[in-house]
């Protein structure tokens, strides 16, 4: 089963869940602010993103800017960065979707079509 973390007021998240519904892809939707991805899920996504921790962060978000993470992120350990993400769903790039053979952040239609092409 696909798990997708979204924020209700995010138009990109709404577009992603609409896209999934239109294609009949079953999913479990979770509110990213209330229930951020777990450390295990974040590690899985990090591996799918070739270890590029920045790709897991919502770099355009207010929390990211307020904490000056653009400056701090390069010097943070992987564990510290993942702990930040697991503790604050506002910092996580959304939508954040994990399932069998699927690990996606953001909503790039081409990437999503490729990820779900065999389903």
N, C-alpha and C positions, 0 to 999 in steps of 0.2 A: 504494500500500500504506500502510496506517495503521501508524504507529510509536507505541507506547505505553510510556512510562517508568513503571515501578512499583517498589514496595518490597514484597518477599515477605511481610513481617510486617504490612503495612497492610491492614486489612479493607476499606477503601474501594477500594483497588487491586484486591483479589481480586473484589470485587463488580463492578467495571467490566469486568474481563477475562471474568468469568462471563457478564455481560450481552452482551458482544460474541460470545462463543462460542455462546450460545443463539440469537443472530440470524444466525449464520453469517458474521459479518464477519471477514475475514482480517486478521491483524495481526502485527507484529513486536514482541515484548516485549523491553524492555531494562531492566536493573537500574539504577535512577536513582542509587543511591549509588556504584556502580562506574563508570557511564558517564553522567554528567549530559548533558542536552541541550547541543548546540553553541551557540555564539554566534548562528549563522545561524538555528537553530531557535528560540532564545529571542527573537530580533528578530521573527521571524514571529509568534510567540505574542503578543508585546507589541503588534504592530500589530493583531492580532485582538482584543485587550483594550483597544483605543482608547488605547494609550499609558500605561495605568495600571500602572506597574511593580509596585506593591504586590500586584496580583492574581496575579503570578507567584511570589510568595514563600509558603512554608509558615509562615504567621505563628503557628501554634500549636506549632511545633516547638522543641525544646530549643536547637538551634543558633541559631535566630533570636533567641530570648530571651537566650541567653548572650552573643551579640554585640551585644545591645541595639539591634538593627536597627530596632525600632519608633521609637526616638529618632533614629537616624542616617539612616534611609532618605530622609526628606524633603530632606536636604542632599546626598545622594550624586548624582553625575552618573549619567545613564543608562548610560554605558559602565562606570562603576565598579560599579553595581548588577548589570548583566549579567555582568560578570567574576566577581562573587561567586557568582552562580547557576551559571555554567559551571564554576566550580572546586569547588563543594560541592553535590552532589545532595540533601543533607539540607535545603537551603534552598529547594528547588523544590517548589511546590505539586503534589501528586500525586493521582491519576494525571495525567500530562502527555501528551496525545494529539495527534498531528499527522498529517494525511494530506491527500489532495486534497479541498479544500473543507471540511476539518475542523481545528479548533484549539480544544481543550478542556482546561481544568484543573479538577481536582476531579471528583467524580462526582455530578452533578445529573441524575437520570433524565430529567426533562423536557427539559433542554438536550441530552442525548445522543439522546433520541428525535427531537428536531427536527433535529439534525445528521445523523442517519442515516435520516431519513424517506424519502429518495428512492433508497435503496440496496436 
